[in-house]
Amino acid sequence: MKKGDIRNIKISDFTYTLPDEKIAKYPLPERDSSRLLIYKDSQIAGSEFSLLPEHLPENSLLIFNNTRVIHARLHFRKVSGAIIEIFCLSPYEPEDYVINFQQRGECSWTCMIGNARKWKDEVLSMEIDINGVGVTINAQKVPESDKSTKNNSDVTVKFTWDNESFTFSELLEVAGKLPIPPYLNRPAEEKDDETYQTLYSQVEGSVAAPTAGLHFTPEVMDRLASKGIQTAEVTLHVGAGTFKPVKSEVIAGHEMHTEFISVPKETIEKIINHTGDLIVVGTTSMRTVESLYYIGKKLRDNIDIESCNLSVNQWDPYEEEESVDPFIALRFILDYLEQTGQDQLISATSLMIVPGYIFHYPDAMITNFHQPQSTLLLLVSAFAGDDWQNIYEYALNNNFRFLSYGDSSLLWKNIK
């Protein structure tokens, strides 16, 4: 498919009717009791997630996204009684996630504001209690001249607090609410703190869970290991843009959100050296692993490139440029890490995977069932081809549960 044809893909071609009763509002009591759709060689069958190891070949390599969802929603009450929601999207100052979370006293974030019309320039305050110690948190907009957010609807907010014994991460954990998906149409509940995190979540930073991983249990992980299936981890901090619908008629008009990624040197080495199938767990792992190819290409062309220029643009895959062997691209990354003395690649990606995309690494993916007319559904279509319609029709007709707390699928790449 030519570049121009890809940009003119109509989002209306990627829709289906999703009845509200098909959307799972809550998870099942046992994570791995969820259903699993198997798609391979254009054949579709049903199974249970607990049986996943039986459906994977020995010597496979699974890639997980180890990001952890933060309590990103902060609710401040004005003197007038109006509630202002500050939804923390990404760190602004310091820009590094780890450093920002460890700040004591002040930090700044790029945020979305709920009830924004009611918040002018005044400082908002909130009092919280952490283990019997009172803390006052203040929030103030950074003046327009001082901010440089990409999205005009986003605001830079400076947070200050009066007790430097506590880090910003500790404040969020107590003061904030977990940002469960808006389509659940319910407030976050205490049990969401556990059920909306993956078993292997470690690195704080996401405002949405990589939901394909919600089905894994210690028992499933043990059975994978006993079968000789290896695992590796990447980090992509999922942004609120994952819920952003494609509102333009064609995808050329859709601006893909940019997200932080981190890939350990060890993971890159595993991808290079593994001899079996590579299976990515979730669309976020897919976008991270595939982004490595374009980063490697940039390093091939300029090994001394500044790290800020390594990020992947949404249209990078569709530019007509000379290709490189995918595994050689990974070796350029390893050379770069050796040269710079780093043990992990840190960058950002706004990679958009749509029909016509050429996949470089994964043989299969594990993913939930996604919203109509979403970039996630476009990614599934790129991987499974036109069979995505048969996959979703099967799921709808066989009572699969949809979206974040819904059931799962194991999709093998359609090589036609």
HELIX and SHEET records of a PDB file:
HELIX    1   1 LYS A    3  ARG A    7  1                                   5    
HELIX    2   2 ILE A   11  ASP A   13  5                                   3    
HELIX    3   3 ASP A   20  LYS A   22  5                                   3    
HELIX    4   4 ARG A   31  SER A   33  5                                   3    
HELIX    5   5 PHE A   49  LEU A   51  5                                   3    
HELIX    6   6 LEU A   52  HIS A   55  1                                   4    
HELIX    7   7 TYR A   97  PHE A  101  1                                   5    
HELIX    8   8 ALA A  116  LYS A  118  5                                   3    
HELIX    9   9 GLU A  144  ASP A  146  5                                   3    
HELIX   10  10 PHE A  168  ALA A  175  1                                   8    
HELIX   11  11 PRO A  182  LEU A  184  5                                   3    
HELIX   12  12 ASP A  192  THR A  195  1                                   4    
HELIX   13  13 THR A  211  HIS A  215  5                                   5    
HELIX   14  14 PRO A  218  SER A  226  1                                   9    
HELIX   15  15 ALA A  240  PHE A  243  5                                   4    
HELIX   16  16 ILE A  251  GLY A  253  5                                   3    
HELIX   17  17 LYS A  265  ASN A  273  1                                   9    
HELIX   18  18 THR A  283  ASP A  301  1                                  19    
HELIX   19  19 SER A  307  ASN A  309  5                                   3    
HELIX   20  20 ASP A  316  TYR A  318  5                                   3    
HELIX   21  21 PRO A  326  THR A  340  1                                  15    
HELIX   22  22 THR A  375  ALA A  384  1                                  10    
HELIX   23  23 GLY A  385  ASP A  387  5                                   3    
HELIX   24  24 TRP A  388  ASN A  397  1                                  10    
SHEET    1   A 9 GLN A  43  GLU A  48  0                                        
SHEET    2   A 9 ARG A  35  LYS A  40 -1                                        
SHEET    3   A 9 SER A 408  TRP A 412  1                                        
SHEET    4   A 9 ALA A 364  ASN A 368 -1                                        
SHEET    5   A 9 LEU A 278  VAL A 281  1                                        
SHEET    6   A 9 LEU A  61  ASN A  65  1                                        
SHEET    7   A 9 GLN A 230  LEU A 236  1                                        
SHEET    8   A 9 GLU A 259  PRO A 264 -1                                        
SHEET    9   A 9 GLN A 344  THR A 349 -1                                        
SHEET    1   B 2 THR A  67  VAL A  69  0                                        
SHEET    2   B 2 VAL A 203  SER A 206  1                                        
SHEET    1   C 6 ARG A  73  ARG A  77  0                                        
SHEET    2   C 6 ILE A  83  GLU A  93 -1                                        
SHEET    3   C 6 GLU A 106  GLY A 114 -1                                        
SHEET    4   C 6 VAL A 155  TRP A 161 -1                                        
SHEET    5   C 6 VAL A 133  LYS A 141 -1                                        
SHEET    6   C 6 LEU A 124  ILE A 130 -1                                        
END                                                                             
